[in-house]
């Protein structure tokens, strides 16, 4: 991706005047991650945002936040959308569902 691609993508999600250090837009940049809710962070090997996800999971863990970090090698950014036809995507969706059930104190079916 070149600069024009990144600007185009940023414009899809954030207004032009967004503060690139605002943790509401970029949570891994927050000064303090303690006290946040348990999280599951899924990253895909072939995703330009992978490093940010990996960093966020590490920061949560370092702050004492319960975190499940699930890197999916060989996957691309939107692999979860293929859950109906791709085994790894279905596995990830099921893992998210199990983590959500656990976080809310529900039992697995």
C-alpha positions in Angstrom: 0.0 0.0 0.0 1.2 3.5 -0.8 0.4 6.7 1.0 -2.6 7.4 -1.2 -4.1 4.0 -0.4 -3.6 4.6 3.4 -5.2 8.0 3.2 -8.2 6.5 1.3 -8.7 3.8 3.9 -8.3 6.2 6.8 -11.0 8.5 5.2 -13.4 5.5 5.2 -13.1 5.2 9.0 -12.1 8.5 10.4 -12.6 12.2 9.7 -9.7 14.0 8.2 -9.0 15.9 11.4 -8.7 12.8 13.6 -5.9 12.9 16.1 -3.7 10.0 15.2 -2.8 9.6 18.9 -6.3 9.5 20.1 -6.7 6.1 21.9 -10.4 6.0 20.9 -9.3 5.7 17.3 -6.0 3.8 18.0 -6.5 2.0 21.3 -2.9 0.5 21.5 -1.7 4.1 21.9 -3.5 4.7 25.2 -1.2 5.6 28.1 -2.9 3.1 30.4 -4.6 -0.2 29.5 -5.3 -1.4 33.0 -8.8 -2.0 34.0 -10.1 -2.7 30.5 -12.4 -5.6 29.9 -11.0 -9.0 28.9 -10.3 -9.2 25.2 -9.6 -11.5 22.3 -7.3 -10.1 19.7 -7.2 -12.0 16.4 -4.5 -11.1 13.9 -3.9 -12.3 10.3 -0.4 -12.9 9.0 -1.1 -11.0 5.7 -2.7 -7.9 7.2 -1.1 -4.5 7.3 -2.7 -4.0 10.7 -1.2 -7.2 12.2 1.6 -5.5 14.0 -0.8 -3.1 15.6 -3.0 -6.0 16.8 0.0 -7.9 18.2 1.2 -4.8 20.0 -2.3 -4.1 21.4 -2.5 -7.7 22.8 0.9 -7.3 24.4 0.0 -4.0 26.0 -3.2 -5.5 27.4 -1.3 -8.5 28.8 1.4 -6.2 30.3 -1.3 -4.1 31.9 -2.8 -7.3 33.6 -5.8 -7.4 31.3 -7.0 -11.0 30.5 -6.3 -11.3 26.8 -6.5 -14.2 24.3 -4.1 -13.4 21.5 -4.8 -15.6 18.4 -2.5 -15.0 15.4 -3.7 -16.8 12.3 -0.8 -17.6 10.0 -1.5 -17.6 6.3 -4.6 -15.5 6.6 -5.5 -12.1 5.1 -7.2 -9.1 6.7 -10.8 -10.1 6.0 -10.4 -13.9 6.4 -13.2 -14.1 9.0 -15.7 -13.2 6.3 -15.1 -16.6 4.7 -16.2 -18.6 7.8 -18.8 -20.5 5.7 -16.2 -21.9 3.3 -12.8 -21.7 5.0 -11.9 -24.0 7.9 -9.5 -21.5 9.6 -12.1 -18.7 9.4 -14.8 -21.0 10.9 -12.3 -22.0 13.6 -11.7 -18.3 14.5 -15.4 -17.5 14.6 -16.0 -20.4 16.9 -13.1 -19.3 19.1 -14.6 -15.8 19.3 -18.0 -17.2 20.2 -16.4 -19.4 22.9 -14.5 -16.4 24.3 -17.6 -14.3 24.4 -19.6 -17.0 26.1 -16.8 -17.4 28.7 -16.6 -13.6 29.3 -20.3 -13.5 30.0 -20.2 -16.6 32.2 -22.2 -18.7 29.8 -21.5 -22.4 29.2 -20.4 -23.9 25.9 -23.0 -25.7 24.0 
